[in-house]
Amino acid sequence: MQYGIHVPIFGPYGEVRVLADLAHEAEEAGWDGIFLWDQVSRTTLSPTLDPMIDPWIALTAIALRTHTIRLGPLVALLPRRRPWIIARQTLSLDHLSSGRLILGVGSGGSYFDFEALGEATDPKTLAGMLDESLEVLTGLWRGEPYRFEGKYYHIKEAQFLPRPVQSPRIPIWVAGEWPAKAPMRRAARWDGVAPLGRNISLTAMLTPEQMEEMVNYVRSQPGYSAPFEVVHSGFTSGTNRAKDRDIVAAYQQVGVTWWIEKILPERWGSWTDWPLEAMRQRIRSGPPR
């Protein structure tokens, strides 16, 4: 089992230097990864008008402030970003971090700001854009002359160098709302799955039984191959070590390979309930090994 933390990019966390410092402390405390939210404005997932920063700039600062910890967006909403721009950003971050980048991706279908900013909102359209984006990304990462003709994206000619540090590619984790099946079938073709629960709050988490059902479904899909990461977002106290280990062990037994500590305020929508110092204390207490 590997352990990461999930950090927002707004409110008291809307400062690049603050996030870089948190990442440094996480590395010192023994966490294996730090992952940032990907937003550009207020969404249904973060009902706030607080200051917000760009996750890619923050990840750049984190890469420069750390040495061993894995890093990445969890998740990057590819349909609202040009895939060739993401290709260039991820290649740059992969080299800057000496091969520590993990790319979490999703369609963004539940984000209010897609509609507010005039983006596509139809779930099938977003799914199609996500699939084409992934094809373009991995095609450009190969560093060879590349052409692509799809429904949403068209590349007459391109060649992106350098190639990624990581081989065979930068790892891709695909998010989806379980028990929806289509995102899980997509995830099976890549390097990992990061499920969320459909119709449960962000302050709740999937049960071990639900995770086991999801894992078995993904493993049965065409294209699945090991090694494959199963990412779970959950909560532990950081104070009751024995209880925390028992919680994590139940998920490890059903196939979870990454525990991502989901540090959220006690009252969703009020970040004053989880001040920055409380976040630091949870990071400093270390992962529930």
PyMOL commands that set and color helices and strands:
alter all, ss='L'
color gray80, all
select helices_A, chain A and resi 11-13+16-28+55-65+78-80+83-96+112-116+123-141+182-187+208-219+241-252+271-273+276-284
alter helices_A, ss='H'
color red, helices_A
select strands_A, chain A and resi 2-7+33-36+70-73+76-77+103-106+146-149+154-158+172-178+192-197+229-234+258-262
alter strands_A, ss='S'
color yellow, strands_A
deselect
rebuild
show_as cartoon
